[in-house]
Amino acid sequence: MKIQDYTKEMVDEKSFIDMAYTLLNDKGTTMNLYDIIDEFKKLGDYEFEEIENRVVQFYTDLNTDGRFLNVGENQWGLRDWYSVDDIEEKIAPTIQKFDILDDEDEEDKNLKLLGDDEMDDDDDIPAQTDDQETLDDPEDEQVEDEISESDLVIEDDEEDELDEEDEEEFED
């Protein structure tokens, strides 16, 4: 059955992920996620607020269901449409390959190493600016030696003290 033949009752009962499979299979081409959701809204005569929870579940299912493939920029298709090589090309991250330099390459004066162009621009930057402090700043305060516990004086507030009887009651 084609997705256009679904009734509102069918849309209410069927999961969005299964309807997306049918929709993409009918269309035969990738679709934007928002276009898919718009199709569902149209088929079920929904306002977005009415299907908001279903859309959240649908997006989760779309990402976890092995039948679907995100081919970039929120475009979704069916995994069946693509060969293994196509899938690797569409979802594999771009890897930059670097050649390993040997002794001859390192002696080549025309060879520009990665990051060399950035280093040339930094030659005029001072090692220290006026607003930076140094570790041996003479204005630093000398830190006093630690105070031993015997030198500490703790004054008790008489109002807050519990007499011994109150303490015993409190502990029980």
C-alpha positions in Angstrom: 0.0 0.0 0.0 1.3 3.4 -0.9 1.6 6.1 1.8 -0.8 8.4 0.0 -3.5 5.8 0.5 -3.2 5.9 4.3 -6.2 7.1 6.2 -5.9 9.3 9.4 -6.7 6.2 11.5 -3.9 4.3 9.8 -1.5 7.2 10.4 -2.6 7.3 14.1 -1.9 3.6 14.5 1.2 3.1 12.5 4.7 4.1 13.8 6.4 7.0 12.0 9.5 4.9 11.4 7.5 2.3 9.4 5.7 5.1 7.5 9.0 6.7 6.7 10.2 3.4 5.3 7.1 3.2 3.1 7.4 6.9 2.1 11.0 6.7 1.1 10.4 3.4 -0.7 7.5 5.0 -2.7 9.5 8.1 -3.6 12.7 6.2 -4.5 14.9 9.2 -3.5 16.3 10.7 -0.3 14.2 13.2 1.6 14.9 15.9 4.1 13.8 15.0 7.7 11.5 18.0 7.8 9.9 17.1 4.5 9.2 13.6 5.9 7.6 15.1 9.0 5.5 17.5 6.9 4.2 14.5 4.9 3.1 12.8 8.1 1.4 16.0 9.3 -0.4 16.3 6.0 -1.5 12.6 6.0 -2.8 12.7 9.6 -4.1 16.2 9.4 -2.0 17.1 12.5 -0.7 20.3 14.0 2.9 20.0 15.1 1.9 20.2 18.7 -0.3 17.1 18.3 2.6 14.9 17.1 5.6 16.5 18.8 6.2 13.5 21.0 5.9 11.1 18.1 8.4 13.2 16.1 11.0 12.9 18.9 10.6 9.2 19.0 10.7 9.1 15.2 14.1 10.9 15.1 15.5 8.5 17.7 14.3 5.5 15.7 15.6 7.0 12.4 19.1 7.2 13.9 19.0 3.7 15.4 17.1 1.7 12.8 19.5 0.0 10.4 17.2 0.4 7.4 17.9 4.1 7.1 21.0 6.1 6.2 21.7 9.8 6.8 23.5 10.9 3.6 24.3 14.4 4.8 22.6 17.7 5.5 19.6 16.0 7.1 18.9 13.9 4.0 17.7 10.4 4.7 17.5 7.4 2.4 17.2 3.7 2.6 20.3 1.7 3.2 19.2 -0.8 0.6 19.8 1.8 -2.1 23.5 2.0 -1.5 26.4 -0.4 -2.0 28.9 -0.9 0.8 31.4 1.4 -0.9 28.8 4.1 -1.3 27.9 3.8 2.4 31.5 4.1 3.4 32.0 7.1 1.2 28.9 8.9 2.6 29.4 8.2 6.3 33.1 7.7 6.7 35.0 10.7 8.0 37.4 12.4 5.8 40.9 11.2 6.6 43.9 13.3 5.7 46.9 11.3 4.8 50.4 12.6 5.4 53.6 11.3 3.9 56.4 10.3 6.3 59.5 12.4 5.7 62.8 10.7 5.3 66.3 12.3 5.7 66.4 13.6 2.1 63.0 15.3 2.5 64.1 17.1 5.7 67.1 18.6 3.8 64.8 20.0 1.1 64.7 23.8 1.6 61.6 24.2 -0.6 59.6 21.8 1.4 57.1 23.5 3.7 56.1 21.5 6.8 52.7 21.6 8.3 52.5 24.6 10.6 55.6 26.3 9.2 53.6 29.1 7.7 52.0 29.8 11.1 55.3 30.0 12.8 56.6 32.7 10.5 53.8 35.1 11.5 54.6 34.8 15.2 58.1 36.1 15.0 57.2 39.6 16.1 55.1 38.6 19.2 56.9 39.5 22.4 57.6 36.6 24.8 56.0 38.6 27.6 53.6 41.5 27.6 53.2 44.3 30.2 50.0 42.9 31.7 51.5 39.6 32.5 53.0 38.9 35.9 56.3 37.1 36.4 57.0 34.5 39.0 59.8 36.6 40.6 57.8 39.8 40.8 59.4 41.9 43.7 55.9 43.2 44.6 54.7 39.8 45.6 53.9 39.5 49.3 55.9 37.2 51.4 53.7 34.3 52.7 54.0 33.9 56.4 54.9 30.5 57.8 52.0 28.2 58.7 50.4 28.8 62.0 50.6 25.7 64.3 47.5 24.5 66.0 48.9 25.5 69.4 49.0 29.1 68.3 45.3 29.2 67.4 42.9 30.7 69.8 39.3 29.8 69.5 36.9 31.8 71.6 33.7 30.1 72.6 30.5 32.0 72.5 28.9 31.6 76.0 25.4 31.8 74.7 25.8 29.0 72.3 27.5 26.6 74.7 25.5 23.6 75.9 25.9 22.6 79.4 27.0 19.0 80.0 23.4 17.8 80.8 22.1 19.3 77.6 24.9 17.6 75.7 24.1 14.2 77.1 20.5 14.6 76.2 21.4 15.7 72.8 23.6 12.7 72.2 20.9 10.3 73.3 
